[in-house]
Amino acid sequence: MLKIAVSACLLGEPIRYDKTGQRDRFITDKLGKYASFIPFCPEHLAFGTPRETIRIVLEERHKNVITVFSKNDVTQAMNDAVAQELHKIQNEAICGIILKSKSPSCGLGSTKYYMKEMSEGKKDGLFAFTCKEHFVDFPIEEEARLIDPWLRENFVMQLFAYEDALQLQKNIKTMQELVSFHTAYKFLLQSKHEGNYRLLGKIVANHEKNSLQEITQMYLALFKKTIAYKGSIGKTVNVLQHMVGFFKKELNSSEKAELHMQIEEFRDEITPLISVMSTIEFLVKKYNTTYLLGQKFLNPYPKDLSLRSMIQEGK
């Protein structure tokens, strides 16, 4: 089961400044089937609930946290709470972080900054900024961005791949396990970054005869960086065409034409990816194409998350 750190208000906890929650149904009802959650809220920890609203005010490159009405400087209390919440989630084997948009602590590029009373644009909230510093090449998103089908699909794919990487790192005993892991992720890695996929293959080949521990560490560092890339329609089409090549001898001319038409309709954003994937998965099972049966690209996450059923999930 995945373990995800989530802004507590998104889980429905009534700890926003006005003593309300903002439950996100995708997180609690969809991801909740496959994940346990580690809630956090630096603002609640620092100031309790309900509380006066705060804003981040820039002064000589310093980020000061000021209460909106009473104009009190509460920067130290906020920084202490950020450090405490960071420590809490660092002690958990999490595979992702979901933040609350626009929050002074948790906004991911959506937090308003001020210079005195004037808005200075939007940046990362204090906790979001700290998380990005400490969790490198890590699945981090805010709930508002996850409304975008493309970002949602990429993020969830990254979550499950990251969890697989954690489990491999924890349990690996033989070189063959690393080879099998890389083989299963071939097409998913290609759909993210072709160059890195080839570099990962060279690491697995281990021509330098490094130890299993050294190879695994090198491999997983680049693996995590690679799955953090966003997929695209072009890269996905390339992978689909490679997969079709595995059973092209079994298909007659009309079947080949139909399959390639589906791929082109996906490229042209006429049909969603699930239409093409369903056909390919049917053919893989029909012809028992063993190599493809184990490919994570076919099923990178549970199907009932329905992340490939919208045309907008590709870019």
C-alpha positions as CSV (number, residue, x, y, z in Angstrom):
1,M,0.0,0.0,0.0
2,L,1.2,3.5,-0.8
3,K,2.0,5.9,2.0
4,I,1.3,9.5,1.0
5,A,1.8,12.7,3.1
6,V,-1.2,15.0,2.5
7,S,-2.3,18.4,3.7
8,A,-4.7,17.5,6.5
9,C,-7.5,19.8,5.3
10,L,-7.6,17.8,2.0
11,L,-8.5,14.7,4.0
12,G,-11.5,16.6,5.5
13,E,-10.0,17.6,8.8
14,P,-11.5,20.9,10.0
15,I,-8.2,22.7,10.6
16,R,-8.2,25.5,8.1
17,Y,-8.0,29.0,9.5
18,D,-11.9,29.2,9.7
19,K,-12.2,25.7,11.2
20,T,-13.3,24.0,8.0
21,G,-11.9,21.2,5.9
22,Q,-11.6,20.9,2.1
23,R,-11.9,17.2,1.5
24,D,-10.7,16.2,-1.9
25,R,-12.7,13.1,-3.2
26,F,-10.0,12.0,-5.6
27,I,-7.5,11.7,-2.8
28,T,-9.8,10.2,-0.1
29,D,-12.1,8.0,-2.3
30,K,-9.9,7.1,-5.2
31,L,-6.3,7.0,-4.0
32,G,-7.6,6.1,-0.5
33,K,-8.3,2.6,-1.8
34,Y,-4.6,2.1,-2.3
35,A,-2.9,4.4,0.1
36,S,-2.6,5.4,3.8
37,F,-2.2,9.0,4.5
38,I,0.2,11.0,6.8
39,P,-1.6,14.3,7.5
40,F,0.3,17.5,8.1
41,C,-0.5,21.2,8.6
42,P,2.2,23.6,9.8
43,E,-0.2,26.4,10.3
44,H,-2.5,24.4,12.6
45,L,0.5,23.2,14.5
46,A,1.9,26.7,14.9
47,F,-1.3,28.7,15.6
48,G,-4.2,26.3,16.3
49,T,-7.6,26.4,14.8
50,P,-9.5,28.8,14.2
51,R,-6.7,31.3,13.6
52,E,-6.0,34.7,12.1
53,T,-5.0,34.5,8.4
54,I,-1.3,35.0,7.6
55,R,0.7,36.2,4.6
56,I,4.3,36.0,3.5
57,V,5.9,39.4,3.3
58,L,9.3,39.8,1.6
59,E,11.7,42.2,3.2
60,E,15.4,42.4,2.2
61,R,15.2,38.8,0.8
62,H,13.7,37.5,4.0
63,K,10.4,35.7,4.1
64,N,8.5,37.1,7.0
65,V,5.2,35.6,8.1
66,I,2.8,38.3,9.3
67,T,-0.8,38.1,10.6
68,V,-3.1,40.0,8.3
69,F,-5.1,42.0,10.8
70,S,-3.0,42.3,13.9
71,K,0.3,42.7,11.9
72,N,2.2,40.4,14.3
73,D,5.4,38.8,13.1
74,V,5.0,35.0,13.6
75,T,7.9,33.9,11.4
76,Q,9.7,31.9,14.1
77,A,6.6,30.0,15.1
78,M,5.9,29.2,11.5
79,N,9.5,28.1,10.8
80,D,9.5,25.8,13.9
81,A,6.2,24.2,12.8
82,V,7.5,23.7,9.2
83,A,10.6,22.0,10.6
84,Q,8.5,19.8,12.9
85,E,6.1,18.7,10.2
86,L,9.1,18.0,7.8
87,H,10.7,15.8,10.4
88,K,7.4,13.9,10.8
89,I,7.1,13.0,7.2
90,Q,10.8,12.3,6.8
91,N,10.4,9.5,9.3
92,E,7.8,7.8,7.2
93,A,8.4,5.7,4.1
94,I,6.3,8.0,2.0
95,C,6.2,7.8,-1.8
96,G,4.6,11.2,-2.4
97,I,3.3,14.5,-1.1
98,I,0.0,16.3,-1.9
99,L,-0.2,19.9,-0.8
100,K,-3.0,22.4,-0.4
101,S,-3.0,25.1,-3.1
102,K,-2.7,28.8,-2.3
103,S,-1.9,28.1,1.3
104,P,1.0,30.3,2.8
105,S,2.6,27.1,3.9
106,C,1.6,24.5,1.3
107,G,1.0,26.2,-2.0
108,L,3.0,24.8,-4.9
109,G,3.8,27.8,-7.0
110,S,0.3,29.3,-6.0
111,T,1.1,31.1,-2.8
112,K,0.8,34.9,-2.9
113,Y,3.8,36.8,-1.7
114,Y,3.7,40.5,-0.7
115,M,6.1,43.5,-0.5
116,K,4.4,45.5,2.3
117,E,0.8,45.6,1.1
118,M,1.5,45.0,-2.6
119,S,1.3,41.6,-4.2
120,E,4.7,40.3,-5.5
121,G,3.4,37.4,-7.4
122,K,3.0,33.7,-6.6
123,K,5.6,31.2,-5.4
124,D,6.0,28.1,-3.3
125,G,4.6,28.2,0.3
126,L,7.1,27.8,3.1
127,F,6.5,24.1,3.7
128,A,6.2,23.3,0.0
129,F,9.6,25.0,-0.6
130,T,11.1,23.1,2.2
131,C,9.7,19.8,0.9
132,K,11.2,20.4,-2.5
133,E,14.6,21.1,-1.0
134,H,14.6,17.8,1.1
135,F,12.7,15.5,-1.3
136,V,14.6,15.6,-4.6
137,D,13.1,13.9,-7.7
138,F,10.0,13.1,-5.6
139,P,6.3,13.0,-6.4
140,I,5.0,16.3,-5.1
141,E,1.9,18.0,-6.3
142,E,-0.9,20.3,-5.1
143,E,-4.6,19.3,-5.4
144,A,-5.5,22.1,-7.7
145,R,-3.0,21.1,-10.3
146,L,-4.3,17.5,-10.1
147,I,-7.5,18.6,-11.7
148,D,-5.5,18.7,-14.9
149,P,-5.9,15.1,-16.3
150,W,-2.3,15.1,-17.8
151,L,-0.7,16.2,-14.5
152,R,-2.9,13.7,-12.5
153,E,-2.0,10.8,-14.7
154,N,1.7,11.6,-14.6
155,F,1.7,12.1,-10.8
156,V,-0.1,8.9,-10.0
157,M,2.1,6.9,-12.4
158,Q,5.1,8.4,-10.5
159,L,3.6,7.5,-7.1
160,F,3.3,3.8,-8.0
161,A,6.7,3.6,-9.7
162,Y,8.3,5.3,-6.7
163,E,6.7,2.9,-4.3
164,D,8.0,0.0,-6.5
165,A,11.5,1.5,-6.3
166,L,11.2,1.8,-2.5
167,Q,10.2,-1.9,-2.2
168,L,13.1,-3.0,-4.5
169,Q,15.6,-1.0,-2.5
170,K,14.3,-2.6,0.7
171,N,14.1,-6.2,-0.4
172,I,16.6,-6.8,-3.3
173,K,18.8,-9.8,-2.9
174,T,20.1,-10.7,-6.3
175,M,21.2,-9.0,-9.5
176,Q,18.4,-10.8,-11.4
177,E,15.8,-8.9,-9.4
178,L,17.3,-5.6,-10.7
179,V,17.3,-6.9,-14.2
180,S,13.7,-8.0,-14.0
181,F,12.7,-4.7,-12.5
182,H,14.4,-2.8,-15.4
183,T,12.8,-5.1,-17.9
184,A,9.3,-4.6,-16.5
185,Y,9.8,-0.8,-16.6
186,K,11.3,-0.6,-20.1
187,F,8.4,1.0,-22.0
188,L,7.3,3.2,-19.1
189,L,10.9,4.6,-18.8
190,Q,11.1,5.1,-22.6
191,S,7.8,7.1,-22.4
192,K,9.5,9.4,-19.9
193,H,13.1,9.9,-21.2
194,E,14.7,7.7,-23.9
195,G,18.3,8.8,-23.0
196,N,17.9,8.0,-19.3
197,Y,16.3,4.6,-20.2
198,R,19.5,3.7,-22.1
199,L,21.7,4.9,-19.3
200,L,19.8,2.7,-16.9
201,G,20.3,-0.2,-19.2
202,K,24.1,0.4,-19.0
203,I,24.0,0.5,-15.2
204,V,22.2,-2.8,-15.1
205,A,24.7,-4.3,-17.5
206,N,27.3,-3.6,-14.8
207,H,30.4,-3.8,-16.9
208,E,32.4,-2.3,-14.0
209,K,31.4,-5.3,-11.8
210,N,30.3,-3.1,-9.0
211,S,28.5,-4.6,-5.9
212,L,24.8,-5.2,-5.9
213,Q,24.4,-2.4,-3.3
214,E,26.3,0.1,-5.4
215,I,24.5,-0.8,-8.6
216,T,21.1,-0.6,-7.0
217,Q,21.9,2.8,-5.5
218,M,23.1,4.1,-8.8
219,Y,20.1,2.6,-10.7
220,L,17.4,3.8,-8.4
221,A,18.8,7.4,-8.2
222,L,18.5,7.7,-12.0
223,F,15.2,5.7,-12.0
224,K,13.6,8.2,-9.6
225,K,14.9,11.1,-11.7
226,T,13.5,9.6,-14.9
227,I,10.0,8.8,-13.7
228,A,9.8,12.4,-12.5
229,Y,9.7,13.5,-16.1
230,K,6.3,14.2,-17.6
231,G,5.1,11.9,-20.4
232,S,3.9,13.3,-23.7
233,I,1.7,12.2,-26.6
234,G,4.7,12.0,-28.9
235,K,6.8,9.8,-26.6
236,T,3.7,7.6,-25.8
237,V,3.0,7.1,-29.5
238,N,6.6,6.0,-30.0
239,V,6.2,3.4,-27.2
240,L,2.9,2.2,-28.6
241,Q,4.5,1.6,-32.0
242,H,7.3,-0.3,-30.4
243,M,4.8,-2.5,-28.6
244,V,2.8,-3.2,-31.8
245,G,6.0,-4.6,-33.3
246,F,6.0,-7.5,-31.0
247,F,3.0,-9.1,-32.6
248,K,2.9,-7.6,-36.1
249,K,3.5,-11.0,-37.7
250,E,0.3,-12.4,-36.2
251,L,-1.9,-9.5,-37.5
252,N,-3.4,-9.4,-41.0
253,S,-3.2,-6.2,-43.0
254,S,-6.6,-4.9,-41.9
255,E,-5.9,-5.5,-38.2
256,K,-2.6,-3.7,-38.6
257,A,-4.3,-0.8,-40.3
258,E,-7.0,-0.6,-37.6
259,L,-4.4,-0.6,-34.8
260,H,-2.3,2.1,-36.5
261,M,-5.4,4.2,-37.1
262,Q,-6.2,4.0,-33.3
263,I,-2.6,5.2,-32.5
264,E,-2.9,8.1,-35.0
265,E,-6.3,9.1,-33.5
266,F,-4.6,9.2,-30.1
267,R,-1.8,11.3,-31.5
268,D,-4.4,13.7,-33.0
269,E,-6.3,13.8,-29.7
270,I,-9.4,12.2,-31.1
271,T,-9.5,9.2,-28.9
272,P,-8.1,8.7,-25.3
273,L,-5.2,6.4,-24.6
274,I,-7.4,3.8,-23.0
275,S,-8.9,2.9,-26.4
276,V,-5.5,2.0,-27.8
277,M,-4.2,0.4,-24.6
278,S,-7.3,-1.9,-24.5
279,T,-6.7,-3.1,-28.0
280,I,-3.0,-3.7,-27.4
281,E,-3.7,-5.5,-24.1
282,F,-6.2,-7.7,-25.8
283,L,-3.7,-8.7,-28.5
284,V,-1.0,-9.2,-25.9
285,K,-3.2,-11.7,-24.1
286,K,-4.5,-13.3,-27.3
287,Y,-1.1,-14.0,-28.6
288,N,0.5,-14.6,-25.2
289,T,3.2,-12.1,-25.9
290,T,5.2,-12.9,-22.7
291,Y,7.6,-9.9,-22.8
292,L,4.7,-7.4,-23.0
293,L,2.6,-9.2,-20.4
294,G,4.9,-8.0,-17.6
295,Q,5.3,-4.4,-18.8
296,K,4.4,-1.8,-16.2
297,F,3.4,0.6,-19.1
298,L,0.3,-1.5,-19.7
299,N,-0.9,-1.2,-16.1
300,P,1.2,1.3,-14.2
301,Y,-1.6,1.8,-11.6
302,P,-5.0,0.2,-10.8
303,K,-7.4,0.6,-13.7
304,D,-10.3,1.8,-11.6
305,L,-8.4,5.1,-11.1
306,S,-9.6,5.7,-14.8
307,L,-6.6,8.0,-15.6
308,R,-6.3,7.1,-19.3
309,S,-9.9,7.5,-20.2
310,M,-9.8,11.2,-21.0
311,I,-8.4,12.8,-24.2
312,Q,-6.9,15.7,-22.1
313,E,-4.6,13.3,-20.2
314,G,-2.1,13.6,-23.1
315,K,0.1,16.6,-24.0
